[in-house]
Amino acid sequence: MTARMAAWRRETYGPADGVALERLPLPQPHHGEVLLRVRATALNAGDVRLLLGDPLLVRPAFGLTRPKHPVRGMEVVGTVVGVGPDVVGAELDEHVVGELVGGGGLAEYVRVPAARLVPLPPGVEPEVAATLPVAGGTAWQALDLGGVGLHGGTPRVLVIGASGGVGTFAVQLAALRGAEVWASCRDRNQPLIERLGAVHTFDHRVTPLRELPAGHFDAIIDVAGGIPLRQLQRLVVPGGRVVLVTGDGGPVLGPIPRMLRAVVLSLGSRRIRPLAATPRPEVLARLLELVADGSLVPVIAETYDFAGAGAALARLQEGHVVGKLVVRGT
């Protein structure tokens, strides 16, 4: 009899209320892959987009009429229970952290390329480590693209959408890099964002960005989206950068029109750079070190048992989650 596992799955594109707990065949690791027993997985805004198949532009890559990866969850902590051929750097019973391109974390087991995995440091809880690969990695890469902390001094950095998963990491990491951090978030979240390292907080929906002085920031990390690009560009110094993390846009082309406009507007000295974050194990290893020594503290809104994974996806779909949602393994 074929071994089977439990997994939260939606066979067609649609909202989180259509995700169901099913029994699926146990995956087998291929060349260069390991099989993990999942200990924790964290959810991201990208999970909702892929659940819905939004925008339509992503469907040729992720499934034209139905998702290629019907199990969500792109950040995982697990224990190696199987090793495929030609695997280097991963051993049975090792606890590891990594990113799942496409998804698969909301299951009892998942197979992952060993090259994407990083050992879990002693003393770091799986639920905490699971928040890092996508959200923490995206924040790190956004700050790199913005040049934050790469040239010394005390750069001024504005993080827009500071209370979500990426935003809470961006605020902390920018402060750790020596930046003076300004942050936009809802009023009720401002005390938290200030504790994370922001020296000025406001809500750009209440205090419009046009009221801020021109040329005030060395870098802007835009996680929220929906703001005219010229407004963002006006706020950075000559030679400064606006980094677009968000994938907001229309239901068909998504962020493409905004990205093309960014290219046109970047012909001057105030550049706008869309971010295409990628799995970076070396960045993940550094993030785990910062968590292990207490310098970086992931913000977890709620942790769900495996049986509540459907509810976790539904809450994420509703929006306005502060920090991250995490689902424990079985």
N, C-alpha and C positions, 0 to 999 in steps of 0.2 A: 504493500500500500504506500502511496506517495505521502511523504510527510507534509503537513499543512501548518499554517500559522494564521493568526488573526490580523486583520488590517482594516483601516478605515478607508473606504473607496467610493468614488463616484465615477461611473462608467461614461457618463455624458457631461458636457459642459452645463453648468448651472449653479445655483446658490448652495450654501452650506447645508441647508435643511435636507438636501438630497443625498448627503454622504451617509453611508451605512457601514456597519461592522460586518465583515464577511470573512469566510475561511478561504485562503488562497494557498496554492502550492508553495512550499518552502523554496526560496531561490537558492541557486547553487553558484558559487563564485567562479568567474571566468578567469582567463589569463590576466595576471596583475591585480586581481581583486581579492577582497576578503569578505567573509560573511560576518555581520555584526548582530549580536542580540542587543536590541535597542534599550538603552537605559533612560534616555530623555531625548526629546526633540523640541525645538522652539519654532514658533510660527512667525511668518513675515507677511508684509503687504503683498509680496509677490505670490504667496500661496493663494490669496483671494483672486488675484488677477488670473492665475493659471486655472483656478477652479472654475472661473466664469468664462475663460477663453477670451479675455479682454486685454488689449484691443484685438480686433480680427487679424491684424498684421502678424501676431505671434503664432497664429494657428498653423501655417505651413511648417513651422519648426517644431511645435509642440503637439500637433495633431489637428488635421484639417477639419474633420467632422466630430471627432471625440478625442479626449486627451490621451497622449502616449503614456503619460505617467498619471494614472488615476488615483494614486495614493499621494497625499500631500505631505509636507514636512521636508524642509531643505537643510536644516541644521541638526546634527545628530551627535550624540555621545553613546558609545556602545562598547561591548566586550567582544573581542575577536573569538569566534567559535568555529570558523572554517577558513582555510587558506587555499586559494587557487594556485595554479602553476605560475612560476616566474615572479612570485611576490618577494620583494625585498623591503626590509624595514618594518615588518609587522609580524607579531608572533601570537600564537594561541593564548588566550586568557588575558591578553593585554587590553587595557582600557584606553580608548582613543576618542578623538574629536575630529569632526570633519564636515564638509559641505557636500550635499547631494544635489548635483545638477539635474534639475527636473523634478526631484521629490522622492518620496518613499519612506520618510521617517515615521509616519503614523502607522507603524506595523511592528509586529514582534521582532522581525528580522529584516535586514536589508543588506544587499551586496554593494560594495563601494570600492572604487579604485584605491589601492593601498597608498599610492603617491599623494592622495589628497588628505591623508590622515596624519594627525599629530598626537603624540602620547598625552594622556590626561595627567597633569601634575598631581602629586600627592596633596591632599587637603583641599582640592577644588571640587566642589560638589557637581555631579553630572548636570543637575538642573541649571546651575550657573554657567558651566562651560558651554552648554547647548546654545546659549544666546549669542555666542561670539562669531561663528564662522561667516555668516552672511551680514548681519547688522553691524557687528564690530568691524569686520573686514571692509565693509562698504564705507563706514565712517573714516577708517584709517586711509583708504585709498582716495577718498574725497579730499581730506586734508593734504595729502601728498600732491594731488593735482592742483590744489589751491596754493601750494608752496608754503603751507603753514609750518613753521618750525624748521624750515630747511635753510634759512639764510640768517639765523640769529636774530637778535633784537626782541622786541615785544610787539608782534603784529596784532592788529585789531581784526577780530574775526566775528562775523555775524552768522549765526545759525538760525535758519528759518524753518519752523517745524521741529522745535527742540525737544518735545516731550515724547516722541515716538521712539521706536527701537533704535534706528540709526541716529536720530537727533540726540538722545541721551548719551550715546557713545561719543558723538562728535563734540559735544560740549566738554565732556571729561578729557578726551584725548587732546583737544585744542588747548585746554588749560594746562595739561601735563607738558605740552610742547612750549609753554611759556607765553601763550597768547592772552590778550585781554579779550574775553569772550562776551559778546552781546548775544542775546537769544530772544527769539519771538516764540511765544506759546500762549495758551489760554491762561487767564488770570489765576485760576485755581491751581495751575501747575507751576507757577512762578517760584514759590518757595523751594520746591524740589529742585528746579533747574539752577537756582542760586546755590543750593547746597552742593550741586555737582560741579560748580566752578564758574558760573556766569556772574559777571559783575554788574551787568545791566539786563533787565528783562522787561518785556512789553509784549503786547498782542498787536500784530500788524493789522488785524482786522478792526481794531479800535484806534490805534495810533498809526495812521498810514505811513508807509515808508517814505513818501514824498516829504514828510515833515522832518526827516533826519537830514543832517548836513551832508552835502555832496562831497565825494572824495574822502569819506571818513574811514573806510575799511580797506584793509589789505586783501581780504578774501571774504567771500560770502558763500556759505554752504546752504543751498536751497533744497530742503527736503520736502517742503509743503507744496510747492508748485502754485500755479494759478496767478502769478504776479507778472505784469508786463516786464519783458526783459530790459527795456530801456530804464525802467525804474531801478532795477537791480544794478545795471551797469553804471548809473549815475552815482551810486554810493561808493564805488571802489576807487582807489587812487590810480593814477596813471601807472601802468604796469601790474595792477592788481587783477584778480581773477574772480569770476563768478562760476561756481561749480554747480551744475544741475544734477542732483541725485534723483529727483522724482521722475517717474515715467508717466506723468499725467498728460492728458490730451483727449482727443476724440475717440469714439468707439471703434473706428475703422483703422486709422493710421496712427493712433496713439500719440507718442511724443515726437514723431518724425517732423511735422511742420514746425514745431518749436525748436527742434534741433537745427533745422535748416536756417531758420531765422537767426539762431545763435551764431552760426557760421558767418552769415552776412555781417552781423553787428560786431563780430570779433576782428574785423579788418583793422581796427585802431589799436590803441595801447591798453584798453580795458577789455580783456578777453573773457568770453563766456565759453565754458567747456562742459559739455555733457559727459557724465561719468558712465562708463560701462564696466562695472566692477566684475572681477573674475576671482575664482578660488585662488588664494595665495597662502599655502601652508606656512611659509616663513612669517607672514604677518600674523596668522593665527597663533603660531608658537609664541610670538612676542606678546600678543594680547593675553594669552594664558599666563605668561610670566607676570604681567602687570596685575592680573587678578590674584595670582598666588601671593604676591607680596603686598596686596592690599591697596595698591595705587589706583586700581580701576574696579568699580563696583557696578556690575550690571543691575539695571532696574527691572524687576520682574513684577508685573501687575498681578498675576495670578498663576498658580501651578495647578494643573488638572491631572487627575488620575487617567490612565489609558481609557477607561470606560467613558470619560467625559470629553474625549477628543472632538466629537462632533459639536458639542457645546462651545468648545474653545474656538473652533473655526467660525461658528456663528457669531460669537462675540467679536472676533477679529473683523468679520465682514461688516459689522455695525459701525466700526470706526472709533476713533478717539481713545484708543488704548494707550495708556501711559507706560512706556517701556515695552516689555516683552511678555508674551504668553508662552508658557512651557507645558508640555505634556510628558508625564513620567511614563517610562516603559512598564511592561507587565512584571 
